[in-house]
Each structure stands twice: as structure tokens, then as C-alpha cells.
Amino acid sequence: MWKEFKAFAFKGNVLDLAIGVIIGAAFGQIVSSAVNDLITPILGIIVGGLDFKQLSVTVGEATILYGNFIQSVIDFLLIAVSIFLFVKLVNKARRKEAEKSVEQPAPPEPSKEELLLAEIRDLLKAQKQG
């Protein structure tokens, strides 16, 4: 059982996935900071000094913080767009590399008829010269 687990845990795909999750979490924090510290305040200024995080409705003793929901939706959309653009950029780079590494196929071997015609041509050239 240990050997199977080791084979599974240390496969390239599992390690790639783990690295992707870690980088994705860090990337998510960067985008969240950009949204919270840059984009949301700018949107607030555009809509008249409104701070989304402060938007709430109180019903009885319950407070509904719909501003936090709006903030989360903006975070999600920007993270999704950022990841989409990053993946698109990586795929474009991979396609260029694949195009460079693809070798031109060798020309096909001449058929028997082509070989015979080439031989006849060479014989006619030799008769003409000699």
C-alpha cells in the first residue's frame, strides 16, 4: 500500500497540481489585493464615493452585508479573467514552441515508375553528350 501511495503522490501530475494550487492561491491573493486596494475604491469613486464593503441592510436584528457579496463577485470575476488571460498566454507560447519543434516531413520515396523515368532520363542525357 505504501508503494502505491508513493507512486501516486510523487507522479509528475500530482506534483504539478500541488504547485499549481500553491501558485493559484498566491495569485488569488494578489488579485484580491488589486481588487480590494485598487479597483473597488476606483469603482466607489466612479459611483459617487460608495464603499461596497459598507453596503448592508438591517432586518430586525439581522444585518445582511450584500456589499461583501458584491466585493466577492468582483474578486471572482477578476480572478477568472486573469487566469483565463494567463492560460491563453501560456497556450500561445506552447503552440509557438510546438511549431518550432515540428520537423518538416521527409519527402516521400520515389515510386518505381519515377525511378525508372529518372534512369531513362539519365541514359538519354548520356547518349546526347556522348
N, C-alpha and C positions, 0 to 999 in steps of 0.2 A: 504494500500500500504506500509506503514511503517513497519507493522508486517511482511509482505512478504519479504521486503528488509532485515530486521533484521534476519529473519530465514535463508535467503540466505547468508548474509555476515558473519554470525557467525557459520556457519556449520563447522564441522571439516575439510572437504576437502578444503574449501576456505582458512581457516587459514593455513593449511598445505601448500597450494600452495603459499600463501604470504611468509611464512617462507622460502620455497624453492627458491623463486625468490630472496629474500634478501641474502640468503646464496650463491646462484648461482652467484650473482653479486660480492660478496666479493671474492668468489673462482675464478671468472674470472679475478679480479684484481691481485690476487696472481699469477695465471698462466701467465697473461700478463707481470707482472714484471719479472717472471722467464724467459720468452721468450726474453723480451727486454734487461734485465740486465745480463743474463747468457748464454742462448742458442745462440742468434743471434751473440753476439761477438765471441763466440767459433766457430760458423759456418763461420764467417768472417775471423777468423784466419786460419781456415782449407782451405778456398778458396783463400788465399793469401792476407789477410788484407782488404778484401772488406766489406764495411759497407752498408748493404741493404737499410737503410733509405736514403742514399745519391744517390742511383741509380735513374737517371732521364734522360729523353730525351727532348730536346727543339726543338719544331717545330714552326718556326715563333716566335710569341710572347707567345705561349702556352708552358707550361712545364708539361710533363707527369711524374708523380712521381711513376713509376712502382715499385720502391723499397719499398714504403709504402704498395703497394698491396702485394708484396711478404711477408712482415712482417705480414700483416693481415691474409694471408693464413696460415703462420706458427702458429700464435696465435690461429686461429680456430682449426687447426689440433691438437695442443697440448691440448687445452681445451676439444675438443671432446674425445680424448684418455683418458685424466684424468677423465672426467665424466664417460666414459664407464667403466674404471677400478674401480672407486668408486662405481658405481651402481652394478657392478659384485660382489664386495666385500660385499656390503650390502645384496644382494640377497643370497649370500652364507651363511652369518650369519643368515638370516631369515630362510633358509632351515634347518640349524642345529637346530635352536630353534623349528621349526615345528616338526622335527623328535623327539626331546626330549619330546615335549608335547603330541605327539600321543600315546595314551594308547593302549596296546595290547587288541584286542577284546576278550571278554569273550568266553570261549569255548561254542559251541552250546549245547543246552539242549539235553539230550539223547532221542532217539526216544522210542516209546512204545516197540518195539522189543528189544532194548538194555536194557531197564528197566526190561523186563520180563526175559531176559537171565541172568541179574545180580541177579535177585531174585532166579532163578533156581540154579545158581552157589552157592549162599549163602546157600540154602537149602541142596545142595549136600555136602557142607563143614560141615554143622551142622550134617548131618547123619553120615558122615565119622568120625567125632570126638566123637559122642555120641553113 
